[in-house]
Amino acid sequence: MASWFEDEEFWKAYASLMFDEGRWAEVPGVVDSLLGFAGLPLRAEGPGKRPAILDTCCGVGRHSIEFASRGYRVTGIDITTAYLDAARESAASLAEGPDFLRADMRTFSRPAAYDLAINLFRSFGYFDDPADDLAALKAIKASLVPGGVFVLETLGKELAARDYIEGEWFERDGWTVLTEFKVSGDWEGLVHRWVLVRGAERIDRSFTLRLYSATEIEAALRGAGFARVEAYGSWAGSAYDDRAETMIIVAHNGAG
């Protein structure tokens, strides 16, 4: 039986809500921060080998395309064919665009091929079994060069508890959107229900996002073999504390 995140219709239905103009506008600043966390230049142009970047769960390719436009070699992986098709179309004007592949982050690995790997926009924690999360982290580590960096941005358990609401509604892209949230287990996850209404059309889907505290995800990354792990609360590199905007984890691959 396929998992909910393998449902193409789910992702196509919600694409306009997740990838609006505001989400695209924020990309250059986020990429600046990602390169800073990895110790890489803002542009990779010039002589010599260009660094390589792996964008896991790349979606419609927002960050992959920005990296490629700056001269980086980029591989973007996702399991949603419609998103990959959209990403390729958006990147068509680039002289050397990203290589977009349909692949599962639990099994995709190119040993010591990438200087930076990323997983952004709350794309981690979808799997039913936590062992699959660990498998994904191990696969990402194996794909990094010695000294490479993995940056994970997701909803921290601390922030989910701090900002918890039972639901809300808003208007976007012609839809009336109603959301409901429910805690799963002992804060093991957060159940999301999204209802979209536009005239007589109605879409109603639910999914669960596994939640990790900073200490829990740091332990998982060390269990996957990463040498050093740091937590930040914003793209500016502020502390992950009670004022954090998001949870950003920077994991360093050892020197071998």
CORTAVEN-V533723 format. One record per backbone hydrogen bond with DSSP energy under -0.5 kcal/mol. NH is the residue of the N-H (numbers start at 1). CO is the residue of the C=O. If there is no record, write none. Layout:
nh:NH co:CO
nh:NH co:CO
This chain:
nh:6 co:3
nh:7 co:4
nh:8 co:6
nh:11 co:7
nh:12 co:8
nh:13 co:9
nh:14 co:10
nh:15 co:11
nh:15 co:12
nh:17 co:14
nh:18 co:14
nh:19 co:15
nh:24 co:20
nh:25 co:21
nh:26 co:22
nh:27 co:24
nh:30 co:26
nh:31 co:27
nh:32 co:28
nh:33 co:29
nh:34 co:30
nh:35 co:31
nh:36 co:32
nh:37 co:33
nh:38 co:34
nh:39 co:35
nh:39 co:36
nh:40 co:35
nh:44 co:70
nh:53 co:73
nh:54 co:116
nh:55 co:53
nh:55 co:75
nh:56 co:54
nh:56 co:118
nh:57 co:77
nh:58 co:55
nh:58 co:77
nh:61 co:58
nh:65 co:61
nh:66 co:62
nh:67 co:63
nh:68 co:64
nh:69 co:65
nh:70 co:66
nh:70 co:67
nh:71 co:68
nh:72 co:67
nh:73 co:51
nh:74 co:72
nh:75 co:53
nh:76 co:99
nh:77 co:55
nh:78 co:101
nh:81 co:79
nh:84 co:80
nh:85 co:81
nh:86 co:82
nh:87 co:83
nh:88 co:84
nh:89 co:85
nh:90 co:86
nh:91 co:87
nh:92 co:89
nh:94 co:91
nh:97 co:94
nh:99 co:74
nh:100 co:98
nh:101 co:76
nh:101 co:99
nh:103 co:78
nh:103 co:101
nh:107 co:104
nh:108 co:104
nh:112 co:142
nh:113 co:110
nh:113 co:143
nh:114 co:143
nh:115 co:52
nh:116 co:52
nh:117 co:149
nh:118 co:54
nh:119 co:151
nh:120 co:56
nh:122 co:153
nh:123 co:153
nh:130 co:128
nh:132 co:129
nh:133 co:129
nh:134 co:130
nh:135 co:131
nh:136 co:132
nh:137 co:133
nh:138 co:134
nh:139 co:135
nh:140 co:136
nh:141 co:137
nh:142 co:138
nh:143 co:139
nh:143 co:140
nh:144 co:140
nh:144 co:141
nh:145 co:114
nh:147 co:253
nh:147 co:254
nh:148 co:145
nh:149 co:115
nh:150 co:251
nh:151 co:117
nh:152 co:150
nh:152 co:249
nh:153 co:119
nh:154 co:247
nh:156 co:154
nh:157 co:212
nh:160 co:156
nh:161 co:157
nh:162 co:158
nh:163 co:159
nh:164 co:161
nh:168 co:179
nh:170 co:177
nh:172 co:175
nh:175 co:172
nh:176 co:197
nh:177 co:170
nh:177 co:175
nh:178 co:176
nh:178 co:195
nh:179 co:168
nh:180 co:193
nh:181 co:166
nh:182 co:191
nh:184 co:189
nh:185 co:183
nh:187 co:185
nh:188 co:184
nh:189 co:184
nh:190 co:209
nh:191 co:182
nh:192 co:190
nh:192 co:207
nh:193 co:180
nh:194 co:205
nh:195 co:178
nh:196 co:194
nh:196 co:203
nh:197 co:176
nh:198 co:201
nh:201 co:198
nh:203 co:196
nh:205 co:194
nh:207 co:192
nh:209 co:190
nh:210 co:125
nh:210 co:208
nh:211 co:188
nh:212 co:155
nh:217 co:213
nh:218 co:214
nh:219 co:215
nh:220 co:216
nh:221 co:217
nh:222 co:218
nh:223 co:219
nh:224 co:220
nh:225 co:222
nh:226 co:221
nh:227 co:252
nh:228 co:252
nh:230 co:250
nh:232 co:248
nh:233 co:238
nh:234 co:238
nh:237 co:234
nh:240 co:231
nh:241 co:239
nh:244 co:241
nh:245 co:233
nh:246 co:233
nh:247 co:154
nh:248 co:232
nh:248 co:246
nh:249 co:152
nh:249 co:247
nh:250 co:230
nh:251 co:150
nh:251 co:249
nh:252 co:228
nh:253 co:148
